[in-house]
Amino acid sequence: MKSGIPTVGLIVPPGHGKVPQDGPMLYGDRVRFIARGLGIAGVSPEGFAPVIDTVLDRARELRQAGAEVISLMGTSISFYRGPEFTESLRASMQEATGVPCTTMSHAIVSALKELGIRRVAVATSYIDELNDKLVAYLTHAGFTVTAIQGMAITGVREVGEVTTEALVRLSHEVVARDRSADGVFISCGGLLTLDAIRQLERELGLPVTASSPAGFWDVVRLAGVPPGSPGFGRLFQDFSGS
């Protein structure tokens, strides 16, 4: 880790380009976050199509603003074209900026592995088309999806309005469909999930993670900062300081 506070760059799907609230909540003043927005029209392949080719431009802007590591903080926009595209996108980001880069799709794989989850129940905000692509992505990464259910939300603003109660209810439903799941994953970076994660881990006795918390955990770790943050669930326990 470099001396001082590292600057972490975030490419976020909404056009406002604001740092998602989970980052400051998890890490306070330990990390400086900066963000640039893509301006997606909706959480769907049609919504992603006009902006996916601007990811590298946003990455370069973040590097010019001082980012030392960069993450594409959108799950479905980084997996919807398949794992080969996800890998090539990260490589292209690194080539364009000269700094370590990651995506939220890389983050969720790392987080699930860190938590020891192999059979995962998945709750999402997505339409069925994206759910199918997520199952394919996770299966390619070596996980078994025991059940998946989405909310069929495509509006960017509407995703951020989903309540903790709704997330908890949906997560219980997907776990109940196949009790062999050894963990839960809530997918969509726009969902506010920190409270739901804590409640679900208490109620289910299983590890739980979600896109935004996993994304921050992953990119902060990439920046060389210990990613632990007590009180925010099992992922943020300081397992090894890795």
MARKOLPA-494959 format. One record per residue (C-alpha): residue number from 1; residue in three letters; x, y, z. Coordinates in pm, 1 decimal. Example, Ala and Ser with C-alpha at 12.3 -4.5 7.8 and 13.67 -1.06 7.14 Angstrom:
2
<nr:1	rest:ala	u:1230.0	v:-450.0	w:780.0> .
<nr:2	rest:ser	u:1367.0	v:-106.0	w:714.0> .
This chain:
242
<nr:1	rest:met	u:0.0	v:0.0	w:0.0> .
<nr:2	rest:lys	u:126.6	v:347.0	w:-90.9> .
<nr:3	rest:ser	u:172.5	v:606.6	w:180.2> .
<nr:4	rest:gly	u:-126.4	v:830.9	w:235.8> .
<nr:5	rest:ile	u:-487.6	v:772.8	w:139.7> .
<nr:6	rest:pro	u:-530.9	v:586.2	w:-190.3> .
<nr:7	rest:thr	u:-756.4	v:724.9	w:-461.8> .
<nr:8	rest:val	u:-998.3	v:465.5	w:-596.7> .
<nr:9	rest:gly	u:-1179.9	v:530.5	w:-922.2> .
<nr:10	rest:leu	u:-1532.8	v:401.1	w:-983.3> .
<nr:11	rest:ile	u:-1717.8	v:380.2	w:-1313.5> .
<nr:12	rest:val	u:-2084.2	v:378.7	w:-1214.0> .
<nr:13	rest:pro	u:-2384.9	v:304.4	w:-1438.9> .
<nr:14	rest:pro	u:-2600.3	v:610.8	w:-1352.2> .
<nr:15	rest:gly	u:-2525.3	v:928.6	w:-1539.5> .
<nr:16	rest:his	u:-2492.4	v:1136.5	w:-1220.8> .
<nr:17	rest:gly	u:-2150.3	v:988.6	w:-1160.2> .
<nr:18	rest:lys	u:-2178.6	v:995.8	w:-781.4> .
<nr:19	rest:val	u:-1988.2	v:766.2	w:-545.9> .
<nr:20	rest:pro	u:-2231.8	v:500.3	w:-417.1> .
<nr:21	rest:gln	u:-2303.9	v:545.3	w:-47.8> .
<nr:22	rest:asp	u:-2172.4	v:201.6	w:50.2> .
<nr:23	rest:gly	u:-1810.1	v:306.2	w:-3.1> .
<nr:24	rest:pro	u:-1794.9	v:588.3	w:252.4> .
<nr:25	rest:met	u:-2012.9	v:386.6	w:492.1> .
<nr:26	rest:leu	u:-1773.0	v:91.9	w:479.6> .
<nr:27	rest:tyr	u:-1440.3	v:273.4	w:470.6> .
<nr:28	rest:gly	u:-1489.3	v:628.5	w:595.8> .
<nr:29	rest:asp	u:-1177.5	v:836.4	w:538.1> .
<nr:30	rest:arg	u:-949.6	v:535.8	w:481.9> .
<nr:31	rest:val	u:-1001.8	v:563.3	w:106.6> .
<nr:32	rest:arg	u:-1073.2	v:852.0	w:-132.4> .
<nr:33	rest:phe	u:-1335.7	v:750.7	w:-386.2> .
<nr:34	rest:ile	u:-1397.8	v:934.6	w:-712.2> .
<nr:35	rest:ala	u:-1654.0	v:837.7	w:-975.8> .
<nr:36	rest:arg	u:-1762.4	v:892.6	w:-1334.6> .
<nr:37	rest:gly	u:-2102.1	v:790.9	w:-1473.9> .
<nr:38	rest:leu	u:-2195.7	v:596.6	w:-1785.8> .
<nr:39	rest:gly	u:-2553.7	v:718.9	w:-1812.3> .
<nr:40	rest:ile	u:-2725.9	v:387.7	w:-1886.1> .
<nr:41	rest:ala	u:-3084.1	v:416.5	w:-2008.4> .
<nr:42	rest:gly	u:-3198.1	v:107.8	w:-1820.4> .
<nr:43	rest:val	u:-3081.6	v:-214.2	w:-1654.4> .
<nr:44	rest:ser	u:-3106.7	v:-423.8	w:-1968.1> .
<nr:45	rest:pro	u:-2893.6	v:-511.6	w:-2270.7> .
<nr:46	rest:glu	u:-3077.9	v:-240.3	w:-2463.1> .
<nr:47	rest:gly	u:-2994.0	v:9.8	w:-2190.2> .
<nr:48	rest:phe	u:-2628.5	v:-90.1	w:-2187.1> .
<nr:49	rest:ala	u:-2569.5	v:-92.2	w:-2562.4> .
<nr:50	rest:pro	u:-2526.7	v:284.0	w:-2616.4> .
<nr:51	rest:val	u:-2269.3	v:326.0	w:-2336.6> .
<nr:52	rest:ile	u:-2069.0	v:3.7	w:-2302.9> .
<nr:53	rest:asp	u:-1811.8	v:131.2	w:-2552.4> .
<nr:54	rest:thr	u:-1751.5	v:443.3	w:-2339.4> .
<nr:55	rest:val	u:-1618.7	v:247.8	w:-2039.3> .
<nr:56	rest:leu	u:-1257.5	v:305.3	w:-2145.8> .
<nr:57	rest:asp	u:-1318.0	v:679.2	w:-2181.7> .
<nr:58	rest:arg	u:-1450.2	v:695.0	w:-1825.0> .
<nr:59	rest:ala	u:-1152.3	v:488.3	w:-1705.1> .
<nr:60	rest:arg	u:-909.3	v:732.2	w:-1868.2> .
<nr:61	rest:glu	u:-1091.2	v:1024.8	w:-1707.1> .
<nr:62	rest:leu	u:-1058.1	v:863.2	w:-1366.6> .
<nr:63	rest:arg	u:-688.5	v:797.9	w:-1419.7> .
<nr:64	rest:gln	u:-636.8	v:1160.3	w:-1517.8> .
<nr:65	rest:ala	u:-819.8	v:1262.5	w:-1199.6> .
<nr:66	rest:gly	u:-571.4	v:1063.1	w:-992.3> .
<nr:67	rest:ala	u:-723.5	v:716.6	w:-957.8> .
<nr:68	rest:glu	u:-464.8	v:454.5	w:-858.8> .
<nr:69	rest:val	u:-702.1	v:160.6	w:-914.7> .
<nr:70	rest:ile	u:-1032.0	v:151.9	w:-1104.5> .
<nr:71	rest:ser	u:-1345.9	v:-64.1	w:-1093.9> .
<nr:72	rest:leu	u:-1643.1	v:-84.1	w:-1327.9> .
<nr:73	rest:met	u:-1908.0	v:-84.3	w:-1053.8> .
<nr:74	rest:gly	u:-2190.7	v:-242.1	w:-1247.4> .
<nr:75	rest:thr	u:-2262.8	v:-614.0	w:-1228.4> .
<nr:76	rest:ser	u:-2488.1	v:-690.4	w:-1521.7> .
<nr:77	rest:ile	u:-2317.1	v:-444.8	w:-1755.3> .
<nr:78	rest:ser	u:-1991.9	v:-631.2	w:-1694.1> .
<nr:79	rest:phe	u:-2129.5	v:-987.3	w:-1728.8> .
<nr:80	rest:tyr	u:-2407.4	v:-958.8	w:-1986.3> .
<nr:81	rest:arg	u:-2182.7	v:-1031.8	w:-2283.2> .
<nr:82	rest:gly	u:-2026.7	v:-1335.3	w:-2115.7> .
<nr:83	rest:pro	u:-1708.1	v:-1416.0	w:-1922.9> .
<nr:84	rest:glu	u:-1469.5	v:-1371.7	w:-2215.3> .
<nr:85	rest:phe	u:-1596.6	v:-1017.3	w:-2265.7> .
<nr:86	rest:thr	u:-1563.7	v:-947.9	w:-1892.2> .
<nr:87	rest:glu	u:-1199.4	v:-1055.7	w:-1898.6> .
<nr:88	rest:ser	u:-1121.5	v:-858.6	w:-2212.6> .
<nr:89	rest:leu	u:-1290.0	v:-550.2	w:-2070.5> .
<nr:90	rest:arg	u:-1075.6	v:-555.1	w:-1758.8> .
<nr:91	rest:ala	u:-762.3	v:-606.3	w:-1968.2> .
<nr:92	rest:ser	u:-859.8	v:-317.0	w:-2194.2> .
<nr:93	rest:met	u:-921.1	v:-91.9	w:-1892.2> .
<nr:94	rest:gln	u:-576.9	v:-174.1	w:-1756.1> .
<nr:95	rest:glu	u:-412.0	v:-115.9	w:-2092.6> .
<nr:96	rest:ala	u:-589.9	v:217.6	w:-2134.2> .
<nr:97	rest:thr	u:-499.7	v:347.8	w:-1789.1> .
<nr:98	rest:gly	u:-181.6	v:173.5	w:-1679.0> .
<nr:99	rest:val	u:-327.4	v:99.2	w:-1335.5> .
<nr:100	rest:pro	u:-484.7	v:-214.0	w:-1182.6> .
<nr:101	rest:cys	u:-850.3	v:-250.1	w:-1281.2> .
<nr:102	rest:thr	u:-1139.2	v:-475.2	w:-1191.1> .
<nr:103	rest:thr	u:-1513.2	v:-507.2	w:-1246.3> .
<nr:104	rest:met	u:-1804.6	v:-581.8	w:-1020.0> .
<nr:105	rest:ser	u:-1841.7	v:-919.9	w:-1189.2> .
<nr:106	rest:his	u:-1484.5	v:-1007.8	w:-1094.4> .
<nr:107	rest:ala	u:-1565.7	v:-881.1	w:-745.3> .
<nr:108	rest:ile	u:-1865.2	v:-1105.9	w:-688.9> .
<nr:109	rest:val	u:-1667.6	v:-1414.3	w:-788.8> .
<nr:110	rest:ser	u:-1387.1	v:-1320.8	w:-548.8> .
<nr:111	rest:ala	u:-1631.0	v:-1245.2	w:-267.4> .
<nr:112	rest:leu	u:-1821.7	v:-1572.1	w:-305.3> .
<nr:113	rest:lys	u:-1494.6	v:-1764.0	w:-298.4> .
<nr:114	rest:glu	u:-1373.4	v:-1569.6	w:5.6> .
<nr:115	rest:leu	u:-1692.0	v:-1665.9	w:188.3> .
<nr:116	rest:gly	u:-1659.2	v:-2031.3	w:89.6> .
<nr:117	rest:ile	u:-1986.7	v:-2028.7	w:-103.9> .
<nr:118	rest:arg	u:-2013.0	v:-2286.7	w:-380.6> .
<nr:119	rest:arg	u:-2388.4	v:-2346.5	w:-398.4> .
<nr:120	rest:val	u:-2550.7	v:-2005.7	w:-412.7> .
<nr:121	rest:ala	u:-2908.8	v:-1883.2	w:-394.3> .
<nr:122	rest:val	u:-2942.0	v:-1565.0	w:-597.1> .
<nr:123	rest:ala	u:-3183.6	v:-1274.0	w:-560.8> .
<nr:124	rest:thr	u:-3169.4	v:-995.0	w:-819.0> .
<nr:125	rest:ser	u:-3342.3	v:-683.4	w:-942.3> .
<nr:126	rest:tyr	u:-3316.9	v:-813.8	w:-1299.0> .
<nr:127	rest:ile	u:-3534.3	v:-920.8	w:-1587.1> .
<nr:128	rest:asp	u:-3517.9	v:-1290.4	w:-1679.3> .
<nr:129	rest:glu	u:-3276.5	v:-1230.8	w:-1968.1> .
<nr:130	rest:leu	u:-3013.6	v:-1092.6	w:-1731.1> .
<nr:131	rest:asn	u:-3084.4	v:-1364.3	w:-1473.3> .
<nr:132	rest:asp	u:-3009.1	v:-1627.6	w:-1737.0> .
<nr:133	rest:lys	u:-2681.7	v:-1453.7	w:-1825.7> .
<nr:134	rest:leu	u:-2587.3	v:-1431.1	w:-1457.4> .
<nr:135	rest:val	u:-2645.8	v:-1804.5	w:-1408.4> .
<nr:136	rest:ala	u:-2420.9	v:-1873.7	w:-1707.3> .
<nr:137	rest:tyr	u:-2153.1	v:-1640.4	w:-1571.6> .
<nr:138	rest:leu	u:-2154.3	v:-1791.7	w:-1223.3> .
<nr:139	rest:thr	u:-2161.8	v:-2146.2	w:-1360.0> .
<nr:140	rest:his	u:-1859.9	v:-2069.5	w:-1577.7> .
<nr:141	rest:ala	u:-1682.4	v:-1944.1	w:-1263.5> .
<nr:142	rest:gly	u:-1744.0	v:-2277.3	w:-1088.5> .
<nr:143	rest:phe	u:-2052.7	v:-2206.7	w:-879.3> .
<nr:144	rest:thr	u:-2384.3	v:-2390.6	w:-869.0> .
<nr:145	rest:val	u:-2687.0	v:-2161.8	w:-868.5> .
<nr:146	rest:thr	u:-2947.4	v:-2343.1	w:-661.8> .
<nr:147	rest:ala	u:-3223.1	v:-2091.9	w:-738.7> .
<nr:148	rest:ile	u:-3253.1	v:-1743.5	w:-886.3> .
<nr:149	rest:gln	u:-3535.7	v:-1491.5	w:-883.7> .
<nr:150	rest:gly	u:-3546.6	v:-1131.2	w:-1004.5> .
<nr:151	rest:met	u:-3772.2	v:-831.1	w:-956.0> .
<nr:152	rest:ala	u:-3787.5	v:-743.5	w:-1328.6> .
<nr:153	rest:ile	u:-3680.5	v:-383.9	w:-1263.1> .
<nr:154	rest:thr	u:-3513.3	v:-196.6	w:-1548.5> .
<nr:155	rest:gly	u:-3541.1	v:161.6	w:-1419.3> .
<nr:156	rest:val	u:-3217.6	v:296.3	w:-1273.0> .
<nr:157	rest:arg	u:-3394.2	v:511.1	w:-1013.1> .
<nr:158	rest:glu	u:-3637.4	v:232.1	w:-920.0> .
<nr:159	rest:val	u:-3352.9	v:-4.4	w:-834.5> .
<nr:160	rest:gly	u:-3232.7	v:233.2	w:-565.3> .
<nr:161	rest:glu	u:-3580.5	v:247.1	w:-412.9> .
<nr:162	rest:val	u:-3606.7	v:-126.4	w:-337.0> .
<nr:163	rest:thr	u:-3652.1	v:-169.5	w:37.8> .
<nr:164	rest:thr	u:-3452.2	v:-384.1	w:275.3> .
<nr:165	rest:glu	u:-3773.1	v:-572.8	w:353.3> .
<nr:166	rest:ala	u:-3822.9	v:-662.5	w:-13.1> .
<nr:167	rest:leu	u:-3463.9	v:-783.5	w:-46.8> .
<nr:168	rest:val	u:-3489.1	v:-994.9	w:268.0> .
<nr:169	rest:arg	u:-3819.1	v:-1148.0	w:155.8> .
<nr:170	rest:leu	u:-3688.0	v:-1235.5	w:-191.5> .
<nr:171	rest:ser	u:-3368.9	v:-1382.8	w:-47.4> .
<nr:172	rest:his	u:-3565.0	v:-1604.9	w:189.7> .
<nr:173	rest:glu	u:-3774.0	v:-1721.3	w:-106.3> .
<nr:174	rest:val	u:-3476.0	v:-1828.2	w:-317.3> .
<nr:175	rest:val	u:-3316.6	v:-2008.9	w:-23.9> .
<nr:176	rest:ala	u:-3644.2	v:-2191.1	w:47.2> .
<nr:177	rest:arg	u:-3658.2	v:-2321.5	w:-309.5> .
<nr:178	rest:asp	u:-3345.7	v:-2533.2	w:-251.6> .
<nr:179	rest:arg	u:-3213.8	v:-2575.0	w:100.9> .
<nr:180	rest:ser	u:-2878.4	v:-2703.1	w:-24.3> .
<nr:181	rest:ala	u:-2756.0	v:-2346.1	w:-83.3> .
<nr:182	rest:asp	u:-2457.3	v:-2260.4	w:133.7> .
<nr:183	rest:gly	u:-2482.6	v:-1885.4	w:79.0> .
<nr:184	rest:val	u:-2683.4	v:-1602.7	w:-72.2> .
<nr:185	rest:phe	u:-2592.7	v:-1344.7	w:-336.2> .
<nr:186	rest:ile	u:-2800.1	v:-1032.2	w:-408.8> .
<nr:187	rest:ser	u:-2716.9	v:-898.4	w:-753.8> .
<nr:188	rest:cys	u:-2736.9	v:-541.8	w:-886.6> .
<nr:189	rest:gly	u:-2499.2	v:-266.5	w:-790.2> .
<nr:190	rest:gly	u:-2780.1	v:-14.0	w:-753.0> .
<nr:191	rest:leu	u:-2950.4	v:-202.6	w:-470.5> .
<nr:192	rest:leu	u:-2892.5	v:-83.7	w:-113.2> .
<nr:193	rest:thr	u:-2807.1	v:-408.9	w:60.3> .
<nr:194	rest:leu	u:-2593.5	v:-354.5	w:371.1> .
<nr:195	rest:asp	u:-2886.0	v:-377.9	w:615.4> .
<nr:196	rest:ala	u:-3034.2	v:-674.9	w:430.6> .
<nr:197	rest:ile	u:-2702.8	v:-861.8	w:445.4> .
<nr:198	rest:arg	u:-2678.8	v:-826.2	w:820.9> .
<nr:199	rest:gln	u:-3040.8	v:-930.7	w:875.4> .
<nr:200	rest:leu	u:-3015.9	v:-1229.7	w:642.3> .
<nr:201	rest:glu	u:-2694.6	v:-1358.4	w:796.5> .
<nr:202	rest:arg	u:-2865.0	v:-1349.7	w:1137.1> .
<nr:203	rest:glu	u:-3184.5	v:-1515.8	w:1017.1> .
<nr:204	rest:leu	u:-3041.4	v:-1775.3	w:778.5> .
<nr:205	rest:gly	u:-2711.6	v:-1856.6	w:946.1> .
<nr:206	rest:leu	u:-2549.2	v:-1840.5	w:601.0> .
<nr:207	rest:pro	u:-2294.1	v:-1602.6	w:451.2> .
<nr:208	rest:val	u:-2452.0	v:-1334.5	w:233.2> .
<nr:209	rest:thr	u:-2298.3	v:-1089.9	w:-10.4> .
<nr:210	rest:ala	u:-2422.1	v:-845.1	w:-271.0> .
<nr:211	rest:ser	u:-2292.3	v:-655.6	w:-571.0> .
<nr:212	rest:ser	u:-2208.5	v:-315.5	w:-423.9> .
<nr:213	rest:pro	u:-2046.9	v:-431.7	w:-98.0> .
<nr:214	rest:ala	u:-1849.0	v:-697.2	w:-287.0> .
<nr:215	rest:gly	u:-1744.6	v:-437.5	w:-542.2> .
<nr:216	rest:phe	u:-1606.3	v:-205.3	w:-276.7> .
<nr:217	rest:trp	u:-1438.3	v:-489.5	w:-87.6> .
<nr:218	rest:asp	u:-1269.6	v:-600.9	w:-409.8> .
<nr:219	rest:val	u:-1143.0	v:-263.8	w:-532.7> .
<nr:220	rest:val	u:-1028.1	v:-152.5	w:-187.2> .
<nr:221	rest:arg	u:-829.8	v:-474.0	w:-158.4> .
<nr:222	rest:leu	u:-685.5	v:-405.8	w:-504.3> .
<nr:223	rest:ala	u:-571.5	v:-67.0	w:-375.3> .
<nr:224	rest:gly	u:-372.0	v:-238.6	w:-101.8> .
<nr:225	rest:val	u:-603.6	v:-140.4	w:182.4> .
<nr:226	rest:pro	u:-716.5	v:-409.4	w:431.1> .
<nr:227	rest:pro	u:-1080.6	v:-459.2	w:326.8> .
<nr:228	rest:gly	u:-1229.3	v:-541.4	w:665.0> .
<nr:229	rest:ser	u:-1506.7	v:-326.4	w:812.3> .
<nr:230	rest:pro	u:-1654.8	v:-472.8	w:1131.2> .
<nr:231	rest:gly	u:-2031.0	v:-480.4	w:1162.0> .
<nr:232	rest:phe	u:-2110.8	v:-516.7	w:793.0> .
<nr:233	rest:gly	u:-2131.7	v:-893.6	w:761.6> .
<nr:234	rest:arg	u:-1900.5	v:-1189.6	w:720.2> .
<nr:235	rest:leu	u:-1723.9	v:-1061.9	w:409.2> .
<nr:236	rest:phe	u:-1592.8	v:-766.2	w:605.0> .
<nr:237	rest:gln	u:-1460.1	v:-964.2	w:896.9> .
<nr:238	rest:asp	u:-1084.0	v:-940.1	w:884.9> .
<nr:239	rest:phe	u:-1018.8	v:-1299.8	w:778.2> .
<nr:240	rest:ser	u:-656.4	v:-1258.4	w:684.0> .
<nr:241	rest:gly	u:-603.4	v:-893.1	w:605.7> .
<nr:242	rest:ser	u:-576.6	v:-993.6	w:241.5> .
